[in-house]
């Protein structure tokens, strides 16, 4: 089982869009996937066409021992389950009380996931106790980066965050350049800088080009694989990179 988190401390980089499409792409490839939505905006649920009427128990109830894991899961596609969240402040409050156990608390409550090949987290774009617990739990990070100067430079903040938690930089497994626009020198220059910075690590994937159809599919509550465009072709190389992670 691979446990991966989609994280960037900067919002608006396409993190939830990437998480939902990679999750569904893996499911379509016949892997059993659990997507855990721990972004306060619940964007993964939204982008997959799920609203609150679909569930009554969430990650908050699991963490608060008010429900079992099975009570909180929503089957949303073949091979793809969702663990939604609610009351993010409540989650943070519980983790504050359990801060001495922050390194192991997710292992304790997520201890019955053997049926899944991949457990994927969508994180909030901030340094929170929830993200701390996720980073201690997962095997690796997938970092989407918008091809803007501030976003590229902001990657250093992720390394600082990992260092604060006593985690190694090798936790970052893939960096995904997002919203690439080949018409703009800014976009091309920032992609080159990103590749130059991580040339030795070889963790920068092929870029995802800015496409209206990608955002349209999310707004329609569908993944790119369902929306009926060729936008899904951009995600195939990233899916291969994910599958090949050790």
N, C-alpha and C positions, 0 to 999 in steps of 0.2 A: 504494500500500500504506500502510495506517495502522498505526502501532505504538503500542499503548496499554498502560499498566500499571495494575493495580488495586492501590492502595497506601493504607495508613493505618498510622501507627506504633503505633496501639492495636489490640490483638487483640480478637476477639469481636464485631466490627462487621459480620460477614457478607460479608467480602471474597471469600473463595473461592466462596461460594454465588453471589454476584453474577457473578463471573468465569465460572463454568461456565455459568450460565444465559444470560448475554449472548453467550458464545461459541456456544452451541448455537442461540440465537435468530438470530444472524447467519447461521449455517450453514443453518438452515431457510429463511432469506430468499434463499438461493442465492449467498451469499458464501462464498468459500473462506477458511477460518479455521485458523490455527495457535495453539493454546493452550500456552504454555510455563509449566510448573508449577515455580516457584522459591520456593515456601513449604516450609520444612523438614518440615512435617507432611504434605505430599503430599495435601492435602485435595481438590484438583481431581481427582486420579486417583480418590480414594475416592468423591467425589460423582458421578462418571461411571461408577462400577461397574468400575473398572480396578484390578487388583492386580498384584503384582510378577511373576506368572506370564506376564503379557502381554508383557513386554519383558526384555531383558538389557542393553541399552545405554541410557544416559541422558545428560542434559546434562553430567554430570561427565565422561563418556568423550569427549564432543564437545570440551569445553573442554581436556581433557588430551591431545587429538590421538590418542586411542585408537580413535576411530570417526568415520565420516563422518555428516553430518546424516541422510541417508536411513536409516542403520542405527539411529538413535535414535527415529525417528518411529513413532507408533502411530496407525493410523486407527481412530477410536472411533465416529464417526457419519459419515453422508454429509456431505461438505464440511468435516469437522472432524477435524483431526489433533492429537495430543497429543505434546509433548516432555516426558517425565517427568524427574524428578531423583532422584538418590541421592547419598549422601555429601556433604551440604551443607557439612560442615566441610572436606572436601577441596576443594570449589569455592572456599570462602573462602581456603584455603591457597594455591591456585593464583593467585587474584586478588591476594593479598598479595605474591606473588613478582612479579606483573605490574602492580603498582600504578601504575608510571609510565605504563602504557598503558591505564589504567582507562577513559579517555574513548572509546577506540576499539576495545577488545578484542571487544566484542559485535558491532560492525560487521564485524570481521575474520572471526569464526567463523560469523556468521549472514549470509553474503554470497550465499546462493543461495535466496532466498525469493520470487522474482518471481511464482510461481504463486499466492501468497496475497494476498487483499484486506485481511485483518486479521491482525496478529500481536499476540496478547494475552499479557501476563505476569501471573501471580499472584505477588505479592511477599510476603516475610516481613514481619511487623509489627515491624520494627526498622530501625535505621540500620546497615546492613552494607555491606561492599565489594560484595557481590552486588547489593544495591539501588542502590548508587552506579553500578555499571556499567549497570544497567537504566535508571536515570533519564537517564544520558548518551545512551542509545541511542534511547529512545522519543520519539514526537512529542507525547505528552500523558499525563496522569494522570486516572484516574477514582477518586474518593475516596468510599468508602462511610462514612457517619457514623451511628452509633447515636444515637438521640435521647435521650441522657443528657447531663447538663451537662458531665461530664468529657470526654466524646467531642467535644462541640461546641467546648469551650474548647481541646481538644487540636489543633485544626486549625492553630493558630498554630505548633505545633511542626513541621508539614510545611513551612510557609513558611520557617521558620528553617533547616531541613534543606536546602531548595533554595538558599537564600542561601549556606550553607556550601559547596555544590558549585559556586557561581557560575552557577546556573541561575535563570531568571526565573520569577516567580510565575505567568506566563501559561501555564506548562506544565500547570497544573491546568485541565483542560477541563470536567469535570463533578464536582459533589458530589451524592451520592445519599443522601438521608435514608432510613435503614433502620430496620426494626422499629418503625414508627409505630403507636401505639395511641391511637385517638381517644377512648378512655374516660379517659385519664390526662391531667390538666392538665400534668404534667411534659413529656409527649411533645408536646402542642400548643404549649406555651410554647417548648420548644427548637426546634421546627420554625419557629416565628415568628422566633426570634432568628437562626436560620441564614439565613432568607430576608432578614432585615433586613441582616445583615452583608454579604451578597453581592448586594444589590439592584442595584447598578450593574453588576456583572459578569454577572448573569443566567446563572449556571452551576449553580444548584440545580435538580435535577429534581423531578418529582413523587415523593412518598414511597412507599416500599414498606411496606405495612402488615404488621404481625406476623400471620403465618398459620401454623398448625400444619402445613398441607399443604406449605409450602415446605421446612421442615426434614424432614418425612417423605419427601419426594421425594429429598432429598440422602442420607438414611439408606438409601434403597432403591437408590441408585446410578443415579438417573434425574434428568433435569432437570424443571422444572415443565411443560415442553411435552410430556413423555412420561407424566407421572404421572396424567393424566386428571382434573384439577381446573380451576377457573377462576383459579387463582393466577397462571397465565401472563399474564393480562390486565394485571397490574401492571407487567410488564416491557416491554410494548409501547411506552409513551411513552419509556422510557429507550433502547430500541433505536432509536427514531426519532432521538433526540438524538445517539446514537453515529454513526448513518449520516450525519447532517447536519454532523458536525464537519468543519472544513476542515483 
